[in-house]
Amino acid sequence: MPTCRTKKNPTPEKRRETGLVPLPEEVLLTIEVDGRPLSRLSCSPVDRKELVLGWLFSQGLLQTPGDAAALRIQADRALVRLRPSAAPRLEHYHPVQVVACSGGDVQPDLFNNLPKVSRCYDFTLPQAIRLMEQLPGRTPLFKKHGGIHCSMLVDMREQRILVSREDIGRSNSVDKVIGWGLVHGADFARTALFITGRVSAEMALKVLHAGMPALVSQTTLTGKALEIVRHSGLTLIGHVLKPRPILLNF
């Protein structure tokens, strides 16, 4: 684990003290599908197979984990081989890069053909608050060195946390949760995603593409994300732990 030397401000009684603090780990992971490099992700070096599965699903290249005939992590590369039935999707894959918010890749037609979602469950703001208050207890990496985002998938019908994942990237933590859900057969229609970071357009698109009808954030959303929320019917709660939260389609 990388560390950085720090200095403590001196007091009249003590001389300046120095020490080491742990830093978040960051690696570059190149995703190659059928020999074609598609993207290079800056990520935390944990749960990388879930990250790759979730990313491929969000890009529309996978519909189920079975669409990948093979997936292995080799040093700084994720090598994926698609089954013949899924291979034609790669031929039509021409993403644009989103740099400002996350450096991710987004298929242009995802912005133009927004899916519609509606909740098959009800929940209250106090329930959302109680669930978000449990998230800090599921962030060992953040507690160790900070600088980490977390996403948490919740079965809202049972009010039960299914999984949480951490990463230096907001969208990476979402992809990891989606990847976990694909592997474990989660019914995304009965879930909500709880996140620590800002809701960008890309984040909203990932949630919609997975079929999750609700997104809850500790912070705010961007203007483009607001457009997506209004047109799709996605339920969004922002600033959920603050006295005046943002409530959309709620």
Summary of the structure (lengths in Angstrom):
residues: 250
radius of gyration: 19.3
end to end distance: 42.3
largest distance: 72.0
contacts: 808
relative contact order: 0.14
helix: 32%
strand: 32%
